[in-house]
Amino acid sequence: MFVKNKIRRFASGFGCSYETLSRDFSDTNYSSSRLSLLEDREHWKVVQSYLIEHFHMRVFREWLSLAVLAGELPFDDFEARPERYDTPRWMARGWDWVDPLKEVKAYREMEQAGYMTKAQIVAKLGGDFDDNLAEIAREQAAAERLGVELDRDIIEQPMLPADQPLPQEEG
């Protein structure tokens, strides 16, 4: 009980739940565990953003300057245009939802309604849209070269409401 109490206090000070810190879900039910995890995700998103802005960027800028000064990066126009090289893309961790099918349907509807773009959706899942396009093109080219037809049913199917089950194939 003493150790559990200390872990709870530490988790509180750290800004996360006891369950996340200890990985002990024995005293919770599904709903409270889920709520705890969702709240912790929001906390970690803030922590990730803070680290990117206040730590990673600072280290990157120092590294970039030193690498150019040491001649490791031969950027002839670095002094005149440092902003050209000082815009890295940081990819924070994405978070999967509890029910991925509903999540995918919701993202498709948000994109179709104009609330989100494909790039925003991919970024929210922890990926990079340009990297995804390049990977899809590479996969399609490899499949065509080998005479393999990739499963693209999702493109041909109309959008279903989130509570409607997917149609079953016959045969």
N, C-alpha and C positions, 0 to 999 in steps of 0.2 A: 504494500500500500504506500509506503514511503517513497519508493522509487517511482511508482506510477504518478504520485502527486508531484514529484520533482519534474518528471517529464511533461506533465500537463502545464506546469508553470513555465518551463522552458519553451514549450510550444507556443504558449500565449505570448510570451515576450518576443519570440521569433516571428510571430504573425501567421502561424499556421495551426491546424488542429492537432490534437493529441494523436488521433488516428493516423494522420499523414506522417507525423514524426516517428511514431512508434511502430506503425504498421500493425497495430492491434485493434481489430474491429470486433472483438469478442463481446463488448458491452453495447453494441449498437445494432439497430435494425437496418434493413436495406435503405429505407428512405432517409434516415439520418446520416448514414454513411455516404449516400449519394450527394446529399446537400453539402456535407462537409467537404467532399472532394471537389464539388463545383466551386465552392467559396475559395478553397485553396488554389484552384486554377487561376482565379482572378488575381489572387495575391501574387502568384508566380509570374503572371503576365506583367504585372507592375515591376516586379524584381528584375525580370529579363530586360524590360525597357530601360530601367535605371542603369543596369550593368552595361548595356550597349552604349547608352549616352555618356555615362560618367567614367567608365573603365575601358571598355573595348576600343572606343574611338580615341581615347587619350593614348593608349598603348599603340594603336595603329598609326596615329600621326607621328609619334616618336620613332617608331620602327621605320616608317616611310622616309622620314627626314634622314635618319642615320643610314638607311640602305642607299639612298641617293648620294649622300655625302661620301660614303665608302666606295662608291662606284659599282655596287652590286646591282643597282637598277639604273641603266643608262637612259634616263629621261632628260634629254637636252633642254627641253622647255620647262622643266620643273620650277625653276625660280620665277619665271615669267607667268606661268599658269599652274600653280599648285592645286587649284580647285579641280583641275582636270583629273588628277590622280587621288584626290582626297574625298572621294564619294563611294566608299565601299557599301555593299548591301549586306546587312546582317540578317540572318535567317533565324528567328527565335523558334523555339519548339512549338509544334502544332499539337492540338489536343483532339483526340478522337472522342466521339460522343458515345453514350451508353447504347444507343440504338442507331447503328450506322446507316441502315436503310432509310429511316426517317430523316436523318441528317442530310443524306444525299438528295432526297426529294425536296427538302426545305431549301437547300442551296440552289437546286435547279429552278425552283419557283422564284427565289429571290433574284436570280440572274435574269429570268424571263420577265420579271416585273421591273427590272432596272434598278433594284436596290443594291446589287453587288455585281462586280465584274468577275469574269473567270479568274483573272489575276488576283483579285482580292480573296476569292474562295481558296485558291491554291495556297496563297500566303497564310491564310488563317489555319490551314492544315499543315503548315510548316514547310511548304515547298516553294519552288520558284517557277512561275509560269513559263518563262523562256526556256528553262531547263526541261520542263515537261514537254513543250512543243518539240524540242530537239530530240528528246527520247522517243516520243511518239513517231516522229518522222523516221528515226533510225529503226524502230521496231517494224514499221510498215514496210520500209525498204527491204529489211531482212526477210520478212514474211513473203513479200512478192518474189524476191530472189529465190527463195526456197519453195515457192508454190504453196504456201500455207495461207489459209483464209482465217483471219482473226475474227473473234466474236465481237460483233458491233451491233447486237440486238438493241441496245439502249438508244441508239440514234433513230432507229426505225419505229420504236414504240411511242405512242402518245403519252403525255404526262398524266400520271394517275394521282388521284387524291391521296394524301398521306395515310389515311385509314383504310384504303382499298387494297386488298391483297393483289400480288402480282399474278397474272394469268398463268396457268399451268400448261406446259406443252403436252400435246397428245402424242401417243405412240409409244 
